[in-house]
């Protein structure tokens, strides 16, 4: 397959940078942007390349010559006058007798060209446009595709007021059949995106290839700085589907927007005020932001496919207005139970995509080459948790929406809302502690290395323990996390005079931990910290584990227990943060403000002041 690179533009918006060289010769990582493109094409065995030149062509031709240095064959066509993105290609149509690639010379690209060509071939496409979401769709020309990736509409800016659009933008990379050339007018200046594609999409087979790989134009000095930064950090190279990607999967209702039951009116979509900034933070990281949402209202006849998709488009539009984007949205329209008035029989099936089944996550993993073991799902129901576990993701619950209250299978991590969850995942605040422990720990094949994590309630112990467990497992170390909350007495069994040690049954914990360290199995009733959860028996089996993490308020409170640890960690936080977390937690548990205030005051005397004394026993103090 040949490639055509359009490199004749003046780049006037780049100011002094393009006074002496054409825009494609601007350097990223001490190498012209055009050289990055040629190297990419060479890597995928696209070696016959035609470069269309005009403005300041001499430095470009002198630098690249015949292309032999890059193991490609370069030829040049000079436009006597600028002909936009179309005219030059029409001039060389006699050289384009088979399907060919088109690159814009001012776009930084690192994508799996082989997958793009395979898509084009599979679809038997006449014209394949590379598309991607961006963070400013409100001032972009958008492309609309159907469920089979066929292009069905173009929406030029400015967009019609009050309408909602899917956020897909023309990335300036195409595969074109020679059939497209018959629609081009010789000698006429025109642009593919603005003039040609909108006029011909219904006259031939045109498809959109949606990718989350790196394609960014360098139209301004500010964008050039962004590209340079991404290049220096390696983000550009790692975005290529040659490499495994990471994702944060997001449930919609109760996580991104307020839970409102089943609805078909876009006006009922009330997005949490913190959600756009949270998604923007994902966008700025190396995680993909992918929505996976059950939409049974379609199967139940409460909403049409068009109505459900309009609501999703409203969500995309609202996030785009706030500079955030979703890399993809998957929704399941099915519901297996029958008997609803007006239900749609074709959707009343036991599918593979409806959560708790992992179909949507598996489809995303296949499409974007996602490593599910390095990815997360954030949800507010047990269905979300199970879908993540069934797919092999780490699971994150939030207190918003249904709050994962009715659940027998619990998430690995638990936060107040999407914003807190994303901060934790992206910032990975405990990574440095994990790396230190990984260097220190040399797991004994005969007996496990034991870590004790203590500290006051709401200080972050559970999420620290879960993070360490996750990272050790990702390093192929077998870990058991023992949560001392499971030794807590139920509220109905407590007496007013009891302090923290009595509530946690510290004597029993001491005996059980000793048995665990001797290799014995210990069984205990799970402590249901919400009235909608049911207790069950948990079996802690130390056999075969390299590391045991013992975590809880009283983990450092007994000399006998402390003596079994190889590492003692105390976690703390400031009073304001602890109080905020305390209020959020007990509100989630259904307590009134009066009840919460009373509980907090009692905890100061019978818990916080007592546990704070354990700090002196720690090898490491972590302040959140």
Buried (B, 14 or more C-beta within 10 A) or exposed (E): BBBBBBBBBEBEBBEEBBEEBBBBBBBBBEEBBBBBBBBBBBBBEBBBBBBBBBBBBEEBBEEBEEBEEBEBEBEBBEBEEBBBBBBBBBBBBEBBEEBBBBBBBBBBBBBBBBBBBEBBEEBEBBBBBBBBBBBEBBEBBBBBBEEEBBBEBBBEEEBEEEEBBBBBBBBBBBBBBEBBBEBBEEEEBBEBBBBBBBEBBEEBBBBBBBBBBBBBBBBEEEBBEEBBEBBEEEBBEBBBBBEBBBBBBBBBBBBBBEBEEBBBEBEEBEBBEBBBBBBBBBBEBEBBBBBBBBBBBBBBBBBEBEBBBBBBBBBBBBBBEBBBBBBBBBBBBBBEEEEBEEBBEEBBEEBEBBBBBBBBBBBBBEBBBBBBBBBBBBBBBBBBBBBBBBBBBBBBBBBBBBBBBEBEEBBBBBBBBBBBBBBBBBEEBBEEBBEEBEEEBEBEEEBBBBBBBBBBBBBBBBBBBBBBBBBBBEEEBEBBBBBBBBBBBEEEEEEEEEEBBBBBBBEEBBEBBBEBBEEEEBEBEBBBBBEEBEEEEBEBEBEEBBBBBBBBBBBBBBEEBBEBBBBBBBBBBEEEBBBBBBBBBBBBBEBEEEEBEEEBEEBEEBBBEBBEEBBEBBEBEBEB
